[in-house]
């Protein structure tokens, strides 16, 4: 951990040329299961601005489950069971994701299309990338898409990946984003959500706790944040930290930041010390072969 105030920041991000931006459910849908269109449009605007600077961007997006629930509620306002978290079985979440994925993509199509940017959809499961041939196929497809100036929009293939949807709320697009970063050899993974970054204790319980601006040694950090905190207090940080571990080990720096900060993407790439930055422990490597 180091500098908190910009001058002398250790974040060497100005050189980043290939970036994965992960957008979490809470950011895209707020407290209610409704896609937050103004937020989505602004994030799309920011991604397009990076592209215009020659930076290749892959977006890993959540929000399919929220969009599916919204679609059913619009058709039938009495779908009360869907409001009951106990009813949110893995199967129901798979169903909602199947319904919502096309709606989610329609929103991205509209906002990117209005800026003249072509997008692609890629639905992946972990099994796809554990298998050498599938991983190479995936990598080749991403390379071609990026070469064509297309922005790939990735989500977990929730219909077949039900183990990824078990648990209370957190799916695993954090892990998926680290896998995608590795496949394409990204310099940087930016995980945007509603939290400002990583704290050493739960800020809801300890209002004075400070954001950890930079993490140079994930191993010592893991002990620090997992010690006194309950799983609930850590919120969605567990999967984010393990995603950071996976990505930094193969040369991808990681930032966890609040996606609602104005112009967060360009400010992060300018080295502004927002959120929590995890230094890559390896020099950037080539994409997996
Ligand atoms: N894939 C899920 C969705 O699109 C979310 C998974 C996650 O947030 O990690 O709704």
Boltz pocket constraint, residues with backbone or C-beta under 6 A from the ligand:
constraints:
  - pocket:
      binder: B
      contacts: [[A, 24], [A, 25], [A, 61], [A, 62], [A, 63], [A, 64], [A, 65], [A, 66], [A, 97], [A, 155], [A, 156], [A, 158], [A, 164], [A, 169], [A, 170], [A, 171], [A, 172], [A, 173], [A, 174]]
      max_distance: 6.0
